Amino acid sequence: MHIIGRWDEMLAARDFDGLNDILAEDAVMYSPVVYTPQKGRAITRMYLEAAGHVIGNEHFKYTKKIIGESDACLEFETEIDGMYVNGIDLISWNEEQQITEFKVMIRPLKAVNAVWQGMGRRLEEMKKV
């Protein structure tokens, strides 16, 4: 299965146990709520799992997919606390079908703030486990 299909399945199920298999060791996460790139499989996994629960909620859906040989642009819509959220996931992968870069962009500004708050709560919960 293609890497984007594997990501779609995880996100739909909100089951991220397989993330280590699809993330390259040197994967980099670019979050709309953190100023610096998050480098490495462990931190990328943590951010993707948190985002999968905050952004990838029951309202989440991809509305457009542009998929190339080693990268994709996936536009999404969701709702957080009654607020419309629109964004894109820019994903790059290597020859081993492992994600090397995952960049999330979100609009409008109020939505970025809602994601920032939700991600902060989720990351704190994850640290306690």
C-alpha positions in Angstrom: 0.0 0.0 0.0 1.1 3.5 -0.8 2.4 5.6 2.1 -0.5 8.1 1.8 -3.0 5.2 2.0 -1.3 3.9 5.1 -1.4 7.4 6.7 -5.1 7.8 5.7 -5.9 4.4 7.4 -4.1 5.4 10.6 -5.8 8.8 10.7 -9.3 7.4 10.0 -8.9 4.8 12.8 -7.1 7.3 15.1 -4.7 4.4 15.7 -1.1 5.6 15.5 0.7 2.4 16.6 2.2 2.0 13.1 3.7 5.5 12.9 7.2 4.2 13.7 7.0 2.0 10.6 6.1 4.8 8.3 8.4 7.5 9.7 12.0 7.7 8.7 14.5 7.9 11.5 15.4 11.5 10.5 11.8 12.6 9.8 11.1 16.3 10.4 7.8 17.8 11.5 6.9 21.4 10.8 4.0 22.3 13.0 1.9 25.5 12.7 2.2 26.0 16.4 5.9 25.5 17.0 8.5 27.9 15.6 11.3 25.4 14.9 11.3 22.1 12.9 10.9 19.1 15.2 13.6 16.6 14.1 13.7 12.9 14.5 11.2 10.0 14.5 10.3 10.2 18.2 9.3 13.9 18.3 7.6 13.7 14.8 5.6 10.7 16.0 4.5 12.6 19.2 3.4 15.7 17.2 1.6 13.6 14.5 -0.2 11.6 17.2 -1.3 14.7 19.1 -2.4 16.4 15.8 -4.2 13.2 14.8 -6.4 13.5 17.9 -6.8 17.3 17.9 -7.1 18.1 14.2 -8.1 14.6 13.0 -11.3 14.5 15.0 -14.6 13.2 13.9 -15.2 16.2 11.6 -11.9 15.8 9.7 -11.8 15.0 6.0 -9.3 15.4 3.2 -11.0 17.5 0.5 -8.2 17.4 -2.1 -5.2 15.3 -2.7 -2.3 16.0 -5.1 0.1 13.1 -5.0 3.4 12.9 -6.8 6.3 10.4 -6.8 7.7 11.4 -3.5 5.5 14.1 -2.1 1.9 15.0 -1.6 -0.3 18.0 -0.8 -3.4 17.0 1.1 -6.0 19.7 1.8 -8.3 19.2 4.8 -11.2 20.6 6.6 -12.3 20.0 10.2 -14.0 21.6 13.1 -12.6 22.4 16.5 -14.8 23.7 19.3 -17.4 24.8 16.7 -14.8 26.6 14.6 -14.1 25.8 10.9 -10.5 24.8 10.2 -8.9 24.6 6.8 -5.4 23.5 6.1 -2.9 21.4 4.2 -0.5 18.6 5.0 2.6 18.6 2.8 4.2 15.2 3.1 7.5 13.9 1.6 8.8 10.3 1.7 11.8 8.3 0.7 12.3 5.3 -1.5 11.5 3.0 1.5 8.0 4.5 1.7 8.8 6.3 4.9 7.8 9.9 5.7 10.8 12.2 5.8 9.0 15.5 6.1 5.5 16.4 7.4 4.4 20.0 7.3 1.0 21.3 8.5 -0.4 24.7 7.6 -3.7 25.9 9.0 -6.1 28.9 8.5 -7.7 31.1 9.8 -5.7 32.6 12.6 -8.4 31.7 15.2 -8.1 28.1 14.1 -4.3 28.2 14.6 -4.9 29.4 18.2 -7.4 26.6 18.8 -5.0 24.0 17.5 -2.2 25.4 19.6 -4.3 25.1 22.8 -5.6 21.6 21.9 -2.1 20.4 21.0 -0.7 21.8 24.2 -3.2 19.9 26.2 -2.8 16.6 24.3 1.1 16.8 24.5 0.9 17.3 28.2 -1.4 14.3 28.5 1.0 12.2 26.4 3.9 13.2 28.7 2.1 11.8 31.7 1.7 8.4 30.2 
